[in-house]
Amino acid sequence: MFLKVNHKAGSDNKIKAGEYEVIVHNCEKRRTQNGNPMVSVDYEIREDVNQEYGGQKIRFDNFVHTAKTEFRFQQLSRAVRLEDGMPIETADDWIKAVMGKPLRIKVTVPKNEKGEDGFPEVKEYMESQAAPPAPVNVGQGDFPF
């Protein structure tokens, strides 16, 4: 199957503040304006859990790697249940370890300069309370190219 149409995922429904069961959907290495290493994390709200906004993304949760902000990497690592004491040598290793992992996040939706709801911001990372998502099996015949 190439695509399963999901009108909710493509809608303009703005995600409201609350707690959501999510999957780490995408991670991208970047640098801050000051040159500090950063990983930008995107989450996808799980559709296999009974909750609003299934399939929608919460984007640009930026993890800057400095001595003062490393705690955020630790919070997400704990929430996705990485083993305590697990050595992680590089940002790429951390990305590989967290990609596709389920967790529960708490988001707020601050107002923008016009007084309208802005983009969701992740404020807390918790272990998932839902059953793990079913694995996806993709065979060679599933792609039209």
N, CA, C and O atoms as CSV, one atom per row, in Angstrom:
chain,resi,resn,atom,element,x,y,z
A,1,MET,N,N,0.861,-1.164,0.000
A,1,MET,CA,C,0.000,0.000,0.000
A,1,MET,C,C,0.909,1.229,0.000
A,1,MET,O,O,1.789,1.350,0.853
A,2,PHE,N,N,0.709,2.105,-0.916
A,2,PHE,CA,C,1.484,3.333,-1.022
A,2,PHE,C,C,0.990,4.392,-0.041
A,2,PHE,O,O,1.797,5.100,0.562
A,3,LEU,N,N,-0.318,4.508,0.124
A,3,LEU,CA,C,-0.879,5.565,0.958
A,3,LEU,C,C,-2.227,5.137,1.504
A,3,LEU,O,O,-3.022,4.511,0.803
A,4,LYS,N,N,-2.475,5.469,2.736
A,4,LYS,CA,C,-3.802,5.317,3.325
A,4,LYS,C,C,-4.306,6.728,3.602
A,4,LYS,O,O,-3.771,7.422,4.466
A,5,VAL,N,N,-5.321,7.149,2.877
A,5,VAL,CA,C,-5.840,8.506,3.004
A,5,VAL,C,C,-6.359,8.703,4.424
A,5,VAL,O,O,-7.096,7.873,4.955
A,6,ASN,N,N,-5.955,9.828,5.032
A,6,ASN,CA,C,-6.342,10.145,6.399
A,6,ASN,C,C,-6.666,11.640,6.441
A,6,ASN,O,O,-5.760,12.469,6.519
A,7,HIS,N,N,-7.935,11.981,6.391
A,7,HIS,CA,C,-8.342,13.375,6.358
A,7,HIS,C,C,-7.948,14.136,7.618
A,7,HIS,O,O,-7.694,15.339,7.558
A,8,LYS,N,N,-7.892,13.450,8.762
A,8,LYS,CA,C,-7.497,14.114,9.996
A,8,LYS,C,C,-6.041,14.553,9.941
A,8,LYS,O,O,-5.704,15.632,10.429
A,9,ALA,N,N,-5.168,13.730,9.351
A,9,ALA,CA,C,-3.749,14.048,9.295
A,9,ALA,C,C,-3.484,15.235,8.395
A,9,ALA,O,O,-2.513,15.962,8.609
A,10,GLY,N,N,-4.309,15.450,7.405
A,10,GLY,CA,C,-4.124,16.563,6.491
A,10,GLY,C,C,-5.023,17.739,6.776
A,10,GLY,O,O,-5.136,18.646,5.952
A,11,SER,N,N,-5.663,17.741,7.925
A,11,SER,CA,C,-6.628,18.803,8.224
A,11,SER,C,C,-5.945,20.030,8.800
A,11,SER,O,O,-4.751,20.018,9.102
A,12,ASP,N,N,-6.715,21.072,8.943
A,12,ASP,CA,C,-6.228,22.303,9.554
A,12,ASP,C,C,-6.577,22.348,11.042
A,12,ASP,O,O,-6.452,23.393,11.681
A,13,ASN,N,N,-7.013,21.213,11.590
A,13,ASN,CA,C,-7.339,21.189,13.013
A,13,ASN,C,C,-6.080,21.483,13.809
A,13,ASN,O,O,-5.079,20.778,13.685
A,14,LYS,N,N,-6.132,22.511,14.614
A,14,LYS,CA,C,-4.983,22.878,15.437
A,14,LYS,C,C,-4.966,21.987,16.667
A,14,LYS,O,O,-5.981,21.814,17.342
A,15,ILE,N,N,-3.817,21.436,16.941
A,15,ILE,CA,C,-3.641,20.597,18.118
A,15,ILE,C,C,-3.802,21.472,19.348
A,15,ILE,O,O,-3.233,22.561,19.433
A,16,LYS,N,N,-4.579,20.985,20.293
A,16,LYS,CA,C,-4.821,21.726,21.532
A,16,LYS,C,C,-3.838,21.273,22.614
A,16,LYS,O,O,-3.247,20.197,22.518
A,17,ALA,N,N,-3.676,22.092,23.627
A,17,ALA,CA,C,-2.831,21.747,24.758
A,17,ALA,C,C,-3.358,20.466,25.399
A,17,ALA,O,O,-4.569,20.252,25.465
A,18,GLY,N,N,-2.452,19.621,25.868
A,18,GLY,CA,C,-2.843,18.384,26.521
A,18,GLY,C,C,-1.732,17.355,26.467
A,18,GLY,O,O,-0.589,17.668,26.133
A,19,GLU,N,N,-2.084,16.125,26.799
A,19,GLU,CA,C,-1.133,15.015,26.761
A,19,GLU,C,C,-1.480,14.111,25.599
A,19,GLU,O,O,-2.652,13.851,25.329
A,20,TYR,N,N,-0.449,13.631,24.908
A,20,TYR,CA,C,-0.636,12.802,23.719
A,20,TYR,C,C,0.354,11.645,23.713
A,20,TYR,O,O,1.521,11.788,24.076
A,21,GLU,N,N,-0.155,10.501,23.290
A,21,GLU,CA,C,0.705,9.351,23.011
A,21,GLU,C,C,1.272,9.568,21.611
A,21,GLU,O,O,0.524,9.759,20.653
A,22,VAL,N,N,2.591,9.537,21.502
A,22,VAL,CA,C,3.256,9.842,20.241
A,22,VAL,C,C,4.354,8.823,19.940
A,22,VAL,O,O,4.716,7.988,20.769
A,23,ILE,N,N,4.852,8.932,18.741
A,23,ILE,CA,C,6.036,8.187,18.294
A,23,ILE,C,C,7.061,9.227,17.861
A,23,ILE,O,O,6.700,10.235,17.253
A,24,VAL,N,N,8.340,8.994,18.167
A,24,VAL,CA,C,9.383,9.852,17.627
A,24,VAL,C,C,9.406,9.582,16.127
A,24,VAL,O,O,9.790,8.497,15.690
A,25,HIS,N,N,8.998,10.565,15.350
A,25,HIS,CA,C,8.769,10.399,13.917
A,25,HIS,C,C,9.982,10.774,13.068
A,25,HIS,O,O,10.264,10.123,12.062
A,26,ASN,N,N,10.690,11.811,13.469
A,26,ASN,CA,C,11.821,12.286,12.680
A,26,ASN,C,C,12.786,13.040,13.583
A,26,ASN,O,O,12.371,13.710,14.529
A,27,CYS,N,N,14.070,12.926,13.288
A,27,CYS,CA,C,15.096,13.678,13.999
A,27,CYS,C,C,16.074,14.221,12.970
A,27,CYS,O,O,16.435,13.536,12.014
A,28,GLU,N,N,16.494,15.458,13.179
A,28,GLU,CA,C,17.423,16.071,12.246
A,28,GLU,C,C,18.492,16.842,13.019
A,28,GLU,O,O,18.186,17.658,13.888
A,29,LYS,N,N,19.753,16.564,12.681
A,29,LYS,CA,C,20.856,17.294,13.309
A,29,LYS,C,C,20.967,18.678,12.673
A,29,LYS,O,O,20.843,18.842,11.459
A,30,ARG,N,N,21.204,19.668,13.536
A,30,ARG,CA,C,21.360,21.050,13.088
A,30,ARG,C,C,22.353,21.739,14.010
A,30,ARG,O,O,22.933,21.119,14.902
A,31,ARG,N,N,22.535,23.025,13.780
A,31,ARG,CA,C,23.332,23.867,14.669
A,31,ARG,C,C,22.509,25.102,15.020
A,31,ARG,O,O,21.746,25.605,14.196
A,32,THR,N,N,22.668,25.581,16.239
A,32,THR,CA,C,22.001,26.811,16.645
A,32,THR,C,C,22.721,27.996,16.011
A,32,THR,O,O,23.775,27.829,15.399
A,33,GLN,N,N,22.164,29.173,16.154
A,33,GLN,CA,C,22.815,30.382,15.652
A,33,GLN,C,C,24.174,30.596,16.307
A,33,GLN,O,O,25.065,31.208,15.718
A,34,ASN,N,N,24.330,30.087,17.531
A,34,ASN,CA,C,25.610,30.200,18.247
A,34,ASN,C,C,26.578,29.084,17.874
A,34,ASN,O,O,27.708,29.057,18.362
A,35,GLY,N,N,26.145,28.162,17.011
A,35,GLY,CA,C,27.013,27.070,16.588
A,35,GLY,C,C,26.949,25.829,17.452
A,35,GLY,O,O,27.702,24.883,17.221
A,36,ASN,N,N,26.059,25.807,18.454
A,36,ASN,CA,C,25.928,24.626,19.306
A,36,ASN,C,C,25.219,23.507,18.555
A,36,ASN,O,O,24.315,23.764,17.760
A,37,PRO,N,N,25.629,22.261,18.806
A,37,PRO,CA,C,24.925,21.140,18.172
A,37,PRO,C,C,23.504,21.028,18.693
A,37,PRO,O,O,23.240,21.270,19.870
A,38,MET,N,N,22.593,20.659,17.806
A,38,MET,CA,C,21.179,20.567,18.159
A,38,MET,C,C,20.548,19.420,17.373
A,38,MET,O,O,20.943,19.132,16.243
A,39,VAL,N,N,19.570,18.778,17.987
A,39,VAL,CA,C,18.751,17.786,17.301
A,39,VAL,C,C,17.314,18.279,17.353
A,39,VAL,O,O,16.777,18.529,18.432
A,40,SER,N,N,16.693,18.419,16.190
A,40,SER,CA,C,15.296,18.821,16.091
A,40,SER,C,C,14.457,17.555,15.963
A,40,SER,O,O,14.663,16.759,15.046
A,41,VAL,N,N,13.516,17.370,16.877
A,41,VAL,CA,C,12.708,16.144,16.941
A,41,VAL,C,C,11.265,16.453,16.572
A,41,VAL,O,O,10.684,17.435,17.034
A,42,ASP,N,N,10.697,15.594,15.730
A,42,ASP,CA,C,9.276,15.666,15.376
A,42,ASP,C,C,8.581,14.429,15.919
A,42,ASP,O,O,9.157,13.341,15.942
A,43,TYR,N,N,7.346,14.602,16.355
A,43,TYR,CA,C,6.537,13.507,16.883
A,43,TYR,C,C,5.301,13.342,16.026
A,43,TYR,O,O,4.817,14.303,15.429
A,44,GLU,N,N,4.793,12.128,15.966
A,44,GLU,CA,C,3.510,11.870,15.323
A,44,GLU,C,C,2.555,11.348,16.374
A,44,GLU,O,O,2.865,10.398,17.093
A,45,ILE,N,N,1.382,11.978,16.463
A,45,ILE,CA,C,0.364,11.534,17.418
A,45,ILE,C,C,-0.160,10.184,16.942
A,45,ILE,O,O,-0.580,10.040,15.794
A,46,ARG,N,N,-0.134,9.213,17.822
A,46,ARG,CA,C,-0.481,7.837,17.454
A,46,ARG,C,C,-1.952,7.704,17.075
A,46,ARG,O,O,-2.840,8.223,17.752
A,47,GLU,N,N,-2.179,6.997,15.979
A,47,GLU,CA,C,-3.538,6.715,15.516
A,47,GLU,C,C,-4.086,5.438,16.131
A,47,GLU,O,O,-5.297,5.218,16.127
A,48,ASP,N,N,-3.204,4.591,16.661
A,48,ASP,CA,C,-3.642,3.325,17.242
A,48,ASP,C,C,-4.080,3.472,18.698
A,48,ASP,O,O,-4.390,2.483,19.362
A,49,VAL,N,N,-4.103,4.706,19.187
A,49,VAL,CA,C,-4.532,5.019,20.547
A,49,VAL,C,C,-5.758,5.919,20.434
A,49,VAL,O,O,-5.798,6.814,19.590
A,50,ASN,N,N,-6.753,5.686,21.280
A,50,ASN,CA,C,-7.980,6.476,21.247
A,50,ASN,C,C,-7.696,7.877,21.808
A,50,ASN,O,O,-7.720,8.098,23.018
A,51,GLN,N,N,-7.423,8.823,20.883
A,51,GLN,CA,C,-7.137,10.203,21.257
A,51,GLN,C,C,-7.368,11.099,20.048
A,51,GLN,O,O,-7.398,10.628,18.911
A,52,GLU,N,N,-7.526,12.367,20.296
A,52,GLU,CA,C,-7.717,13.312,19.197
A,52,GLU,C,C,-6.419,13.517,18.428
A,52,GLU,O,O,-5.327,13.265,18.938
A,53,TYR,N,N,-6.562,13.974,17.204
A,53,TYR,CA,C,-5.459,14.424,16.358
A,53,TYR,C,C,-4.523,13.305,15.896
A,53,TYR,O,O,-3.379,13.575,15.530
A,54,GLY,N,N,-4.988,12.065,15.907
A,54,GLY,CA,C,-4.167,10.954,15.445
A,54,GLY,C,C,-3.611,11.213,14.047
A,54,GLY,O,O,-4.339,11.628,13.145
A,55,GLY,N,N,-2.328,10.964,13.879
A,55,GLY,CA,C,-1.664,11.139,12.598
A,55,GLY,C,C,-1.061,12.519,12.403
A,55,GLY,O,O,-0.242,12.708,11.504
A,56,GLN,N,N,-1.448,13.489,13.229
A,56,GLN,CA,C,-0.876,14.831,13.076
A,56,GLN,C,C,0.505,14.892,13.731
A,56,GLN,O,O,0.836,14.096,14.609
A,57,LYS,N,N,1.291,15.857,13.275
A,57,LYS,CA,C,2.670,15.993,13.731
A,57,LYS,C,C,2.814,17.160,14.699
A,57,LYS,O,O,2.138,18.183,14.587
A,58,ILE,N,N,3.712,16.969,15.642
A,58,ILE,CA,C,4.173,18.034,16.524
A,58,ILE,C,C,5.644,18.175,16.184
A,58,ILE,O,O,6.436,17.254,16.386
A,59,ARG,N,N,5.998,19.341,15.664
A,59,ARG,CA,C,7.315,19.495,15.053
A,59,ARG,C,C,8.221,20.470,15.809
A,59,ARG,O,O,7.786,21.291,16.617
A,60,PHE,N,N,9.483,20.325,15.495
A,60,PHE,CA,C,10.536,21.260,15.917
A,60,PHE,C,C,10.712,21.345,17.429
A,60,PHE,O,O,10.783,22.441,17.985
A,61,ASP,N,N,10.783,20.197,18.094
A,61,ASP,CA,C,11.162,20.164,19.503
A,61,ASP,C,C,12.688,20.113,19.500
A,61,ASP,O,O,13.279,19.057,19.279
A,62,ASN,N,N,13.321,21.260,19.746
A,62,ASN,CA,C,14.766,21.386,19.572
A,62,ASN,C,C,15.529,21.061,20.843
A,62,ASN,O,O,15.266,21.624,21.906
A,63,PHE,N,N,16.486,20.137,20.715
A,63,PHE,CA,C,17.345,19.705,21.808
A,63,PHE,C,C,18.750,20.235,21.535
A,63,PHE,O,O,19.459,19.720,20.671
A,64,VAL,N,N,19.145,21.271,22.281
A,64,VAL,CA,C,20.477,21.854,22.126
A,64,VAL,C,C,21.411,21.123,23.072
A,64,VAL,O,O,21.082,20.916,24.240
A,65,HIS,N,N,22.578,20.733,22.569
A,65,HIS,CA,C,23.516,19.958,23.385
A,65,HIS,C,C,24.572,20.870,24.001
A,65,HIS,O,O,25.613,21.144,23.403
A,66,THR,N,N,24.273,21.332,25.216
A,66,THR,CA,C,25.224,22.071,26.039
A,66,THR,C,C,25.151,21.484,27.439
A,66,THR,O,O,24.244,20.711,27.748
A,67,ALA,N,N,26.098,21.849,28.276
A,67,ALA,CA,C,26.096,21.335,29.650
A,67,ALA,C,C,24.809,21.713,30.382
A,67,ALA,O,O,24.303,20.927,31.182
A,68,LYS,N,N,24.272,22.914,30.118
A,68,LYS,CA,C,23.077,23.387,30.819
A,68,LYS,C,C,21.780,22.780,30.281
A,68,LYS,O,O,20.768,22.776,30.984
A,69,THR,N,N,21.791,22.271,29.058
A,69,THR,CA,C,20.542,21.784,28.456
A,69,THR,C,C,20.541,20.285,28.186
A,69,THR,O,O,19.574,19.760,27.636
A,70,GLU,N,N,21.608,19.590,28.564
A,70,GLU,CA,C,21.671,18.152,28.320
A,70,GLU,C,C,20.541,17.403,29.030
A,70,GLU,O,O,20.163,16.308,28.612
A,71,PHE,N,N,20.006,17.987,30.096
A,71,PHE,CA,C,18.941,17.326,30.848
A,71,PHE,C,C,17.746,16.979,29.952
A,71,PHE,O,O,17.052,15.996,30.210
A,72,ARG,N,N,17.499,17.770,28.906
A,72,ARG,CA,C,16.364,17.489,28.014
A,72,ARG,C,C,16.603,16.176,27.256
A,72,ARG,O,O,15.675,15.386,27.087
A,73,PHE,N,N,17.835,15.940,26.799
A,73,PHE,CA,C,18.165,14.668,26.156
A,73,PHE,C,C,17.905,13.529,27.141
A,73,PHE,O,O,17.387,12.477,26.766
A,74,GLN,N,N,18.273,13.753,28.413
A,74,GLN,CA,C,18.074,12.727,29.439
A,74,GLN,C,C,16.590,12.466,29.680
A,74,GLN,O,O,16.187,11.315,29.845
A,75,GLN,N,N,15.778,13.513,29.702
A,75,GLN,CA,C,14.337,13.343,29.925
A,75,GLN,C,C,13.694,12.524,28.812
A,75,GLN,O,O,12.916,11.610,29.087
A,76,LEU,N,N,14.010,12.840,27.565
A,76,LEU,CA,C,13.433,12.079,26.448
A,76,LEU,C,C,13.965,10.653,26.450
A,76,LEU,O,O,13.216,9.714,26.183
A,77,SER,N,N,15.248,10.480,26.746
A,77,SER,CA,C,15.840,9.137,26.791
A,77,SER,C,C,15.142,8.257,27.830
A,77,SER,O,O,14.880,7.080,27.583
A,78,ARG,N,N,14.848,8.834,28.980
A,78,ARG,CA,C,14.136,8.085,30.032
A,78,ARG,C,C,12.710,7.767,29.588
A,78,ARG,O,O,12.225,6.657,29.806
A,79,ALA,N,N,12.036,8.739,28.966
A,79,ALA,CA,C,10.640,8.543,28.556
A,79,ALA,C,C,10.498,7.438,27.507
A,79,ALA,O,O,9.493,6.727,27.499
A,80,VAL,N,N,11.489,7.285,26.623
A,80,VAL,CA,C,11.408,6.218,25.610
A,80,VAL,C,C,12.047,4.927,26.113
A,80,VAL,O,O,12.186,3.957,25.368
A,81,ARG,N,N,12.431,4.929,27.382
A,81,ARG,CA,C,12.933,3.743,28.078
A,81,ARG,C,C,14.285,3.245,27.554
A,81,ARG,O,O,14.505,2.040,27.427
A,82,LEU,N,N,15.187,4.188,27.252
A,82,LEU,CA,C,16.549,3.751,26.951
A,82,LEU,C,C,17.160,3.246,28.252
A,82,LEU,O,O,16.845,3.753,29.329
A,83,GLU,N,N,18.018,2.264,28.152
A,83,GLU,CA,C,18.608,1.626,29.324
A,83,GLU,C,C,19.451,2.622,30.123
A,83,GLU,O,O,20.269,3.345,29.554
A,84,ASP,N,N,19.248,2.657,31.439
A,84,ASP,CA,C,20.027,3.530,32.313
A,84,ASP,C,C,21.502,3.140,32.207
A,84,ASP,O,O,21.837,1.961,32.320
A,85,GLY,N,N,22.365,4.097,31.996
A,85,GLY,CA,C,23.796,3.841,31.862
A,85,GLY,C,C,24.232,3.517,30.445
A,85,GLY,O,O,25.420,3.308,30.198
A,86,MET,N,N,23.302,3.472,29.521
A,86,MET,CA,C,23.621,3.158,28.121
A,86,MET,C,C,24.559,4.233,27.560
A,86,MET,O,O,24.223,5.417,27.594
A,87,PRO,N,N,25.729,3.840,27.043
A,87,PRO,CA,C,26.624,4.844,26.465
A,87,PRO,C,C,26.150,5.248,25.068
A,87,PRO,O,O,25.814,4.399,24.242
A,88,ILE,N,N,26.131,6.550,24.825
A,88,ILE,CA,C,25.758,7.070,23.513
A,88,ILE,C,C,26.897,7.977,23.078
A,88,ILE,O,O,27.153,9.014,23.690
A,89,GLU,N,N,27.577,7.572,22.012
A,89,GLU,CA,C,28.794,8.255,21.582
A,89,GLU,C,C,28.540,9.512,20.757
A,89,GLU,O,O,29.280,10.488,20.876
A,90,THR,N,N,27.504,9.499,19.924
A,90,THR,CA,C,27.287,10.616,19.003
A,90,THR,C,C,25.806,10.981,18.942
A,90,THR,O,O,24.949,10.227,19.402
A,91,ALA,N,N,25.521,12.140,18.372
A,91,ALA,CA,C,24.127,12.540,18.156
A,91,ALA,C,C,23.434,11.542,17.244
A,91,ALA,O,O,22.256,11.242,17.440
A,92,ASP,N,N,24.149,11.020,16.249
A,92,ASP,CA,C,23.563,10.015,15.358
A,92,ASP,C,C,23.151,8.771,16.134
A,92,ASP,O,O,22.104,8.188,15.856
A,93,ASP,N,N,23.965,8.357,17.106
A,93,ASP,CA,C,23.625,7.189,17.926
A,93,ASP,C,C,22.368,7.453,18.749
A,93,ASP,O,O,21.515,6.575,18.881
A,94,TRP,N,N,22.251,8.672,19.307
A,94,TRP,CA,C,21.059,9.018,20.086
A,94,TRP,C,C,19.825,9.010,19.199
A,94,TRP,O,O,18.768,8.515,19.592
A,95,ILE,N,N,19.967,9.565,17.994
A,95,ILE,CA,C,18.855,9.584,17.048
A,95,ILE,C,C,18.405,8.164,16.730
A,95,ILE,O,O,17.208,7.877,16.749
A,96,LYS,N,N,19.339,7.282,16.441
A,96,LYS,CA,C,18.998,5.877,16.140
A,96,LYS,C,C,18.298,5.221,17.327
A,96,LYS,O,O,17.385,4.415,17.146
A,97,ALA,N,N,18.725,5.567,18.536
A,97,ALA,CA,C,18.152,4.942,19.734
A,97,ALA,C,C,16.717,5.397,20.006
A,97,ALA,O,O,15.918,4.616,20.522
A,98,VAL,N,N,16.376,6.641,19.671
A,98,VAL,CA,C,15.040,7.155,20.003
A,98,VAL,C,C,14.044,7.069,18.847
A,98,VAL,O,O,12.836,7.099,19.083
A,99,MET,N,N,14.520,6.964,17.606
A,99,MET,CA,C,13.621,6.944,16.446
A,99,MET,C,C,12.594,5.817,16.545
A,99,MET,O,O,12.935,4.673,16.846
A,100,GLY,N,N,11.338,6.161,16.288
A,100,GLY,CA,C,10.267,5.176,16.268
A,100,GLY,C,C,9.777,4.745,17.638
A,100,GLY,O,O,8.877,3.911,17.733
A,101,LYS,N,N,10.348,5.293,18.697
A,101,LYS,CA,C,9.971,4.881,20.045
A,101,LYS,C,C,8.715,5.633,20.499
A,101,LYS,O,O,8.539,6.814,20.198
A,102,PRO,N,N,7.843,4.921,21.235
A,102,PRO,CA,C,6.648,5.568,21.775
A,102,PRO,C,C,6.943,6.279,23.091
A,102,PRO,O,O,7.818,5.868,23.853
A,103,LEU,N,N,6.205,7.342,23.340
A,103,LEU,CA,C,6.248,8.040,24.609
A,103,LEU,C,C,4.985,8.883,24.726
A,103,LEU,O,O,4.180,8.955,23.798
A,104,ARG,N,N,4.832,9.505,25.858
A,104,ARG,CA,C,3.699,10.398,26.103
A,104,ARG,C,C,4.300,11.780,26.334
A,104,ARG,O,O,5.264,11.926,27.087
A,105,ILE,N,N,3.728,12.794,25.684
A,105,ILE,CA,C,4.223,14.157,25.864
A,105,ILE,C,C,3.092,15.066,26.312
A,105,ILE,O,O,1.919,14.830,26.019
A,106,LYS,N,N,3.475,16.106,27.025
A,106,LYS,CA,C,2.527,17.143,27.422
A,106,LYS,C,C,2.889,18.383,26.622
A,106,LYS,O,O,4.040,18.819,26.624
A,107,VAL,N,N,1.896,18.951,25.937
A,107,VAL,CA,C,2.146,20.133,25.125
A,107,VAL,C,C,1.302,21.310,25.595
A,107,VAL,O,O,0.209,21.147,26.137
A,108,THR,N,N,1.846,22.493,25.367
A,108,THR,CA,C,1.108,23.731,25.550
A,108,THR,C,C,0.998,24.388,24.182
A,108,THR,O,O,1.748,24.054,23.265
A,109,VAL,N,N,0.076,25.311,24.048
A,109,VAL,CA,C,-0.076,26.039,22.789
A,109,VAL,C,C,-0.061,27.529,23.136
A,109,VAL,O,O,-1.093,28.104,23.483
A,110,PRO,N,N,1.111,28.143,23.039
A,110,PRO,CA,C,1.190,29.571,23.364
A,110,PRO,C,C,0.530,30.421,22.288
A,110,PRO,O,O,0.356,29.981,21.151
A,111,LYS,N,N,0.173,31.615,22.651
A,111,LYS,CA,C,-0.407,32.568,21.696
A,111,LYS,C,C,0.726,33.225,20.899
A,111,LYS,O,O,1.805,33.488,21.430
A,112,ASN,N,N,0.462,33.479,19.631
A,112,ASN,CA,C,1.441,34.197,18.816
A,112,ASN,C,C,1.255,35.699,19.005
A,112,ASN,O,O,0.427,36.129,19.809
A,113,GLU,N,N,2.021,36.496,18.267
A,113,GLU,CA,C,1.967,37.951,18.424
A,113,GLU,C,C,0.612,38.553,18.055
A,113,GLU,O,O,0.307,39.676,18.456
A,114,LYS,N,N,-0.207,37.816,17.290
A,114,LYS,CA,C,-1.548,38.281,16.919
A,114,LYS,C,C,-2.613,37.843,17.928
A,114,LYS,O,O,-3.790,38.171,17.782
A,115,GLY,N,N,-2.186,37.099,18.950
A,115,GLY,CA,C,-3.128,36.609,19.947
A,115,GLY,C,C,-3.821,35.319,19.550
A,115,GLY,O,O,-4.745,34.870,20.229
A,116,GLU,N,N,-3.377,34.721,18.449
A,116,GLU,CA,C,-3.945,33.446,17.983
A,116,GLU,C,C,-3.112,32.294,18.523
A,116,GLU,O,O,-1.963,32.475,18.927
A,117,ASP,N,N,-3.711,31.101,18.525
A,117,ASP,CA,C,-2.954,29.933,18.944
A,117,ASP,C,C,-1.755,29.740,18.031
A,117,ASP,O,O,-1.879,29.748,16.806
A,118,GLY,N,N,-0.581,29.564,18.652
A,118,GLY,CA,C,0.640,29.306,17.906
A,118,GLY,C,C,0.832,27.809,17.716
A,118,GLY,O,O,-0.130,27.041,17.688
A,119,PHE,N,N,2.075,27.416,17.588
A,119,PHE,CA,C,2.403,26.003,17.392
A,119,PHE,C,C,2.554,25.309,18.738
A,119,PHE,O,O,2.991,25.927,19.709
A,120,PRO,N,N,2.194,24.017,18.804
A,120,PRO,CA,C,2.348,23.273,20.054
A,120,PRO,C,C,3.814,23.201,20.481
A,120,PRO,O,O,4.707,23.037,19.649
A,121,GLU,N,N,4.047,23.326,21.781
A,121,GLU,CA,C,5.390,23.207,22.349
A,121,GLU,C,C,5.384,22.095,23.386
A,121,GLU,O,O,4.499,22.036,24.239
A,122,VAL,N,N,6.375,21.214,23.308
A,122,VAL,CA,C,6.479,20.094,24.245
A,122,VAL,C,C,7.062,20.608,25.556
A,122,VAL,O,O,8.104,21.263,25.574
A,123,LYS,N,N,6.376,20.301,26.648
A,123,LYS,CA,C,6.796,20.766,27.972
A,123,LYS,C,C,7.184,19.637,28.918
A,123,LYS,O,O,7.857,19.871,29.922
A,124,GLU,N,N,6.761,18.405,28.603
A,124,GLU,CA,C,7.061,17.290,29.503
A,124,GLU,C,C,7.118,16.002,28.701
A,124,GLU,O,O,6.387,15.828,27.726
A,125,TYR,N,N,8.014,15.082,29.134
A,125,TYR,CA,C,8.201,13.779,28.495
A,125,TYR,C,C,7.919,12.705,29.530
A,125,TYR,O,O,8.479,12.725,30.627
A,126,MET,N,N,7.046,11.764,29.176
A,126,MET,CA,C,6.671,10.695,30.095
A,126,MET,C,C,6.688,9.364,29.361
A,126,MET,O,O,6.597,9.321,28.134
A,127,GLU,N,N,6.802,8.295,30.106
A,127,GLU,CA,C,6.706,6.974,29.493
A,127,GLU,C,C,5.300,6.773,28.945
A,127,GLU,O,O,4.320,7.251,29.516
A,128,SER,N,N,5.220,6.067,27.840
A,128,SER,CA,C,3.928,5.770,27.232
A,128,SER,C,C,3.080,4.943,28.185
A,128,SER,O,O,3.589,4.090,28.912
A,129,GLN,N,N,1.779,5.208,28.170
A,129,GLN,CA,C,0.827,4.423,28.958
A,129,GLN,C,C,0.051,3.469,28.067
A,129,GLN,O,O,-0.798,2.720,28.551
A,130,ALA,N,N,0.334,3.489,26.764
A,130,ALA,CA,C,-0.387,2.659,25.793
A,130,ALA,C,C,0.463,1.443,25.421
A,130,ALA,O,O,1.676,1.414,25.627
A,131,ALA,N,N,-0.213,0.454,24.873
A,131,ALA,CA,C,0.510,-0.719,24.371
A,131,ALA,C,C,1.435,-0.283,23.240
A,131,ALA,O,O,1.120,0.659,22.513
A,132,PRO,N,N,2.578,-0.962,23.083
A,132,PRO,CA,C,3.481,-0.590,21.989
A,132,PRO,C,C,2.775,-0.713,20.641
A,132,PRO,O,O,1.915,-1.577,20.466
A,133,PRO,N,N,3.132,0.144,19.695
A,133,PRO,CA,C,2.513,0.054,18.375
A,133,PRO,C,C,2.917,-1.245,17.690
A,133,PRO,O,O,4.008,-1.769,17.920
A,134,ALA,N,N,2.027,-1.757,16.848
A,134,ALA,CA,C,2.318,-2.981,16.098
A,134,ALA,C,C,3.408,-2.689,15.076
A,134,ALA,O,O,3.421,-1.614,14.476
A,135,PRO,N,N,4.331,-3.642,14.868
A,135,PRO,CA,C,5.369,-3.426,13.860
A,135,PRO,C,C,4.769,-3.372,12.454
A,135,PRO,O,O,3.753,-4.007,12.173
A,136,VAL,N,N,5.405,-2.616,11.594
A,136,VAL,CA,C,4.964,-2.489,10.211
A,136,VAL,C,C,5.868,-3.348,9.345
A,136,VAL,O,O,7.087,-3.180,9.356
A,137,ASN,N,N,5.271,-4.270,8.591
A,137,ASN,CA,C,6.034,-5.107,7.681
A,137,ASN,C,C,5.824,-4.613,6.255
A,137,ASN,O,O,4.698,-4.528,5.765
A,138,VAL,N,N,6.925,-4.293,5.612
A,138,VAL,CA,C,6.855,-3.796,4.234
A,138,VAL,C,C,7.559,-4.803,3.347
A,138,VAL,O,O,8.725,-5.132,3.564
A,139,GLY,N,N,6.848,-5.284,2.356
A,139,GLY,CA,C,7.432,-6.224,1.413
A,139,GLY,C,C,7.797,-5.525,0.115
A,139,GLY,O,O,7.412,-4.377,-0.110
A,140,GLN,N,N,8.535,-6.216,-0.735
A,140,GLN,CA,C,8.961,-5.638,-2.002
A,140,GLN,C,C,7.786,-5.239,-2.876
A,140,GLN,O,O,7.884,-4.253,-3.605
A,141,GLY,N,N,6.690,-5.962,-2.829
A,141,GLY,CA,C,5.539,-5.670,-3.662
A,141,GLY,C,C,4.703,-4.497,-3.194
A,141,GLY,O,O,3.699,-4.165,-3.823
A,142,ASP,N,N,5.108,-3.850,-2.079
A,142,ASP,CA,C,4.324,-2.754,-1.526
A,142,ASP,C,C,4.607,-1.402,-2.173
A,142,ASP,O,O,3.905,-0.430,-1.893
A,143,PHE,N,N,5.610,-1.324,-3.021
A,143,PHE,CA,C,5.961,-0.059,-3.668
A,143,PHE,C,C,5.738,-0.177,-5.164
A,143,PHE,O,O,6.090,-1.194,-5.763
A,144,PRO,N,N,5.156,0.855,-5.782
A,144,PRO,CA,C,4.879,0.787,-7.213
A,144,PRO,C,C,6.091,1.076,-8.083
A,144,PRO,O,O,5.964,1.126,-9.307
A,145,PHE,N,N,7.248,1.265,-7.493
A,145,PHE,CA,C,8.440,1.576,-8.277
A,145,PHE,C,C,9.580,0.668,-7.944
A,145,PHE,O,O,10.661,0.798,-8.518
